[in-house]
Amino acid sequence: IPRLGVPEIRLNDATDGFRTTKDYYGTSTMWPTALTMTMAFDEQLVEELAAAIASEFVTKGANVLLGPGLNLNRIANGGRNFEYLGGEDPHLAARMATAYVKGVRRTGGVVPTAKHYVNNNHEQNRMLYNAKVPERALHELYLPAFAAAVEAGCGAVMCAYNRVSGAHSCEQEEMLGLLREELGFRGWVMSDWLATHSTVDSALAGLDQEMPLGLHYSAPALLSSLSEGALPAGQLDAMAVHILAGLSSASLLNAPPPRATCPPTPPPRATRRWRAARRR
C-alpha cells in the first residue's frame, strides 16, 4: 500500500541460501546448510553467514527470509534435519538461533522467520501425524530455540504441517497463544505452504497470514466471516497489526522498494571465514 508506506511482502526460502527457480539456476550462492553451520560451534560465524545470506536477499529484492529452521533432530532419519540449527541439542539450537536472527537483523531490510512452529520433527506423513508432547518436554526441548529467536527479534514465525494435541498447528490455539503470551512474540504468524485448513478457526487461534494461496484467507472468505459475526473485526485488525509490527522490526515501513537483481558472487568475507572454520 504505497500511500501508507507498506511494502510488498516478498518471501523466499533460505535453507542453504536464496532459493531460485529454474530460470535463475546458478545465480545464488550455495551456503552451508543449517546443520552444517551448527557443526562449527561458532556463534559469530553463524551470525556472519546469516548476515551474508540476508544481504543476498536484499540485492535480489526479497524482504522476508524463511529461516532459521529450529526443529530438533528428534529422529536420525528426519527428512529435513539438515535444515535445522542445533541438531539434537536444545541449548545449542537456542544459541545458534540467536546468532542467526541477529545476523539477519544486522543486515537490515529483511525479516527473519522462525520455523516450523512447533513439535514438527519428522517428515513421514507430515500432513497427518499428531504430536503429543508433555509440557515439560515442550519447554525443555522444543521451545527454547523459538524462545531465543523471539528474544533476538525475529519478525515472523511459520507454523507447521502436523497436528499438535489433535489440532492443526496453524489453528492450535494453545501453542499459538503460548507464542505470544509466554514467549512475548509481537510479529506475525504465517502458515507453511498449504498448511491452513480453515478461516475462522485459524484466525481466532492466531494465524495472521495464509501461504501461498488465499484458499481460506481470501477477501470473500474473510468478509463473509465478518458479516456473519463469526470473525470479530478486532481480530482482523490484530492480524494486520501483527504483520505491520513484523515489517517494522526490519525497518520496512516507509522504506524504498526492494531492488530486484541477481548477483551470483558471494560476499567474500563470510566465505573466507567459513573456509577457515572448515579447516579447524
Secondary structure, DSSP 8 states (H G I E B T S, - for coil): -GGGT-----EEE-SSS----GGGTTSS-----HHHHHHT--HHHHHHHHHHHHHHHHHHT--EEE--B-----STT-TTGGGBTTTT-HHHHHHHHHHHHHHHHHH-S-EEEEEEETT----TTTTT-EE---HHHIIIIISHHHHHHHHHT--EEEE-SSEETTEEGGG-HHHHHHHHHTT---SEEEE-TT----SHHHHHHT--B--SS-SSSSHHHHHHHHHTTSS-HHHHHHHHHHHHHHHHHTT-TT-------------HHHHHHHHHHHT-
